[in-house]
């Protein structure tokens, strides 16, 4: 590709964003119930933009070549177009390199993190001021392609430096997380199917509205309790809440056998609580551990089980 290194200040753009994990409240958040989510700062997406001699090109783990020809980057195409329209600029010949440590379709906010980092990089390249409102607006347009009726939680979390308590179209509250525990985040290695899971819940809502409404109310109550236990540093109670939330999500048919097996495996190996995270039907799960020693042991157990990607997230001083 005809990349020109150019002057650092004039011909270079950079943007970053973090992955995320939903501690509690997935799926119910779509129905205007609260959720709590954390940025995963050891899972980062970085986007670099340089001047090129060709049409817009992209280099990512999924595709290398002309952006216009990319078969699986519709969100990025929309972002690049909409950002240029917003800036009232004709697209320049640029090269977009996306370096992502966040695995795709695992419920860890990959699409939102890529979107946020790309928008930041484009604004940085053109030396334009980027407001938080504009960033959210542009990132949301890409999220509409990846998800059915996105709550906005992913985008809010991946651009945050702190945990957030989130209610769709209503509340975004920063939460200080200062727990001594360790969160183990495990990638099942199976693509999550968020759209399918969301559709299944909506279908179930039609078939058995009372069951779904009750489940959403229970998840709302558990999320409020989780917020309290975070603030009062009650690790064991928080873990119990997480496990209860998983069982409700399983009843809503958004879990699967692999996720259930991993939750049970974690609970048998000293986890205080465990649950799926994100859309479900594959993706990732989380387990709350008392300390690093127990977290490392569980990480080994998961590796021996066959999982390749397991991360440890400190909850002290989040």
PATORKE-643843 format. One line per 5 residues: number of its first residue (from 1); their letters; for each residue x, y, z of C-alpha. Coordinates in steps of 0.05 Angstrom, whole numbers, plus 5000, padded with zeros to 4 digits. Example, Ala and Ser with C-alpha at 12.3 -4.5 7.8 and 13.67 -1.06 7.14 Angstrom:
# residues 2
1> as> 5246/4910/5156; 5273/4979/5143
# end
This chain:
# residues 318
1> xxxxx> 5000/5000/5000; 5025/5070/4983; 5034/5096/5054; 5071/5161/5065; 5103/5170/5132
6> xxxxx> 5100/5246/5128; 5106/5296/5183; 5084/5269/5251; 5041/5328/5269; 5009/5341/5202
11> xxxxx> 5000/5272/5172; 4985/5227/5231; 4924/5210/5272; 4916/5167/5334; 4856/5143/5374
16> xxxxx> 4845/5090/5428; 4789/5058/5467; 4783/5001/5517; 4745/4936/5516; 4690/4928/5567
21> xxxxx> 4656/4878/5611; 4585/4881/5636; 4585/4862/5709; 4510/4856/5712; 4448/4879/5675
26> xxxxx> 4459/4854/5603; 4394/4845/5564; 4352/4879/5617; 4389/4943/5599; 4355/4941/5531
31> xxxxx> 4288/4948/5568; 4311/5011/5606; 4335/4973/5667; 4402/4990/5699; 4468/4957/5683
36> xxxxx> 4538/4962/5712; 4598/4957/5665; 4673/4966/5671; 4726/4986/5620; 4779/4933/5611
41> xxxxx> 4842/4974/5606; 4887/4915/5590; 4845/4902/5527; 4856/4962/5482; 4840/4982/5411
46> xxxxx> 4888/5032/5378; 4877/5064/5310; 4932/5098/5270; 4919/5140/5209; 4973/5162/5160
51> xxxxx> 4972/5196/5092; 4971/5150/5032; 4980/5156/4957; 4919/5112/4944; 4845/5112/4961
56> xxxxx> 4827/5097/5033; 4860/5032/5055; 4853/4993/5119; 4897/4943/5156; 4862/4901/5209
61> xxxxx> 4862/4830/5233; 4801/4817/5189; 4819/4852/5125; 4876/4888/5090; 4863/4929/5027
66> xxxxx> 4817/4983/5000; 4763/5000/5050; 4711/5005/4995; 4723/4931/4978; 4721/4906/5050
71> xxxxx> 4666/4853/5056; 4660/4854/5132; 4675/4925/5155; 4608/4959/5143; 4612/4996/5210
76> xxxxx> 4680/5025/5193; 4655/5046/5124; 4597/5083/5156; 4642/5115/5208; 4692/5141/5157
81> xxxxx> 4637/5169/5112; 4596/5200/5169; 4657/5230/5202; 4679/5264/5137; 4608/5289/5126
86> xxxxx> 4606/5317/5197; 4672/5352/5185; 4648/5376/5117; 4711/5346/5086; 4723/5306/5023
91> xxxxx> 4756/5240/5044; 4831/5244/5035; 4877/5187/5013; 4892/5156/5081; 4913/5090/5110
96> xxxxx> 4876/5065/5172; 4912/5014/5215; 4870/4983/5270; 4907/4945/5325; 4857/4911/5369
101> xxxxx> 4870/4867/5430; 4795/4858/5440; 4770/4793/5408; 4710/4802/5362; 4640/4778/5381
106> xxxxx> 4657/4758/5452; 4614/4808/5490; 4674/4850/5506; 4656/4912/5467; 4700/4901/5406
111> xxxxx> 4656/4937/5355; 4644/4997/5401; 4718/5002/5418; 4739/5000/5345; 4686/5053/5328
116> xxxxx> 4708/5100/5384; 4782/5092/5367; 4771/5104/5293; 4730/5168/5304; 4783/5194/5353
121> xxxxx> 4838/5178/5303; 4802/5213/5246; 4790/5276/5286; 4862/5274/5310; 4888/5266/5239
126> xxxxx> 4848/5327/5215; 4867/5366/5279; 4793/5378/5295; 4764/5384/5364; 4722/5324/5383
131> xxxxx> 4667/5333/5435; 4641/5275/5475; 4572/5285/5446; 4598/5281/5375; 4639/5219/5391
136> xxxxx> 4579/5183/5419; 4534/5204/5361; 4583/5178/5308; 4600/5114/5345; 4526/5099/5355
141> xxxxx> 4514/5101/5280; 4564/5045/5271; 4535/5006/5330; 4466/5008/5296; 4497/4963/5242
146> xxxxx> 4526/4913/5291; 4469/4907/5341; 4393/4909/5344; 4371/4972/5381; 4438/4982/5418
151> xxxxx> 4429/5009/5488; 4490/5053/5483; 4522/5018/5542; 4581/4990/5502; 4599/5058/5473
156> xxxxx> 4593/5093/5540; 4637/5042/5574; 4693/5036/5523; 4706/5111/5525; 4703/5114/5600
161> xxxxx> 4761/5111/5649; 4716/5086/5704; 4660/5037/5718; 4590/5063/5701; 4519/5053/5725
166> xxxxx> 4477/5059/5663; 4403/5066/5646; 4385/5074/5572; 4367/5145/5553; 4367/5165/5627
171> xxxxx> 4427/5154/5673; 4502/5151/5665; 4534/5151/5733; 4608/5139/5747; 4620/5087/5802
176> xxxxx> 4683/5083/5843; 4703/5010/5847; 4752/4997/5903; 4745/4923/5918; 4800/4876/5937
181> xxxxx> 4775/4823/5890; 4799/4801/5821; 4753/4792/5762; 4771/4734/5717; 4747/4745/5645
186> xxxxx> 4746/4683/5602; 4734/4679/5527; 4697/4615/5508; 4728/4617/5439; 4658/4616/5409
191> xxxxx> 4629/4677/5374; 4572/4707/5414; 4507/4720/5377; 4480/4783/5408; 4429/4797/5354
196> xxxxx> 4401/4726/5360; 4400/4730/5436; 4364/4798/5436; 4314/4772/5385; 4302/4710/5426
201> xxxxx> 4286/4752/5488; 4238/4795/5447; 4205/4732/5420; 4199/4704/5490; 4168/4770/5513
206> xxxxx> 4112/4759/5463; 4103/4686/5482; 4107/4694/5558; 4106/4767/5576; 4097/4756/5651
211> xxxxx> 4159/4711/5654; 4203/4761/5618; 4177/4822/5656; 4189/4787/5722; 4260/4768/5700
216> xxxxx> 4275/4840/5680; 4249/4865/5748; 4293/4814/5783; 4354/4834/5743; 4339/4907/5760
221> xxxxx> 4336/4891/5834; 4400/4850/5831; 4436/4907/5794; 4415/4957/5847; 4440/4909/5901
226> xxxxx> 4506/4899/5864; 4516/4975/5863; 4506/4977/5938; 4554/4919/5951; 4607/4952/5908
231> xxxxx> 4600/5015/5949; 4602/4978/6015; 4658/4931/5994; 4619/4867/6005; 4653/4820/5957
236> xxxxx> 4618/4756/5977; 4549/4787/5969; 4568/4816/5902; 4590/4747/5879; 4524/4716/5900
241> xxxxx> 4486/4769/5861; 4527/4754/5798; 4510/4680/5801; 4436/4694/5812; 4437/4740/5751
246> xxxxx> 4468/4685/5709; 4413/4636/5727; 4360/4687/5706; 4395/4700/5640; 4398/4624/5630
251> xxxxx> 4322/4621/5641; 4316/4675/5587; 4353/4627/5540; 4412/4673/5527; 4463/4627/5559
256> xxxxx> 4488/4561/5529; 4519/4497/5554; 4591/4521/5548; 4577/4584/5589; 4538/4543/5641
261> xxxxx> 4595/4493/5646; 4646/4548/5656; 4604/4582/5709; 4598/4517/5746; 4672/4503/5738
266> xxxxx> 4689/4571/5767; 4642/4561/5827; 4675/4494/5841; 4743/4529/5842; 4731/4582/5896
271> xxxxx> 4695/4635/5854; 4650/4678/5896; 4604/4686/5837; 4604/4675/5762; 4561/4692/5702
276> xxxxx> 4560/4703/5627; 4577/4774/5604; 4552/4809/5543; 4500/4783/5494; 4509/4709/5509
281> xxxxx> 4500/4649/5463; 4576/4642/5465; 4623/4700/5479; 4653/4707/5548; 4640/4696/5621
286> xxxxx> 4667/4727/5686; 4683/4701/5754; 4695/4740/5818; 4754/4717/5860; 4777/4738/5930
291> xxxxx> 4850/4748/5913; 4904/4741/5859; 4926/4671/5883; 4856/4642/5873; 4848/4681/5807
296> xxxxx> 4912/4651/5780; 4890/4582/5799; 4824/4591/5763; 4861/4618/5703; 4902/4553/5701
301> xxxxx> 4839/4512/5708; 4808/4548/5649; 4872/4540/5607; 4871/4465/5623; 4798/4464/5603
306> xxxxx> 4820/4489/5534; 4808/4564/5537; 4862/4606/5504; 4843/4676/5527; 4835/4689/5601
311> xxxxx> 4848/4757/5631; 4852/4782/5703; 4823/4849/5721; 4839/4883/5787; 4779/4915/5820
316> xxx> 4821/4954/5870; 4821/5027/5851; 4783/5017/5785
# end
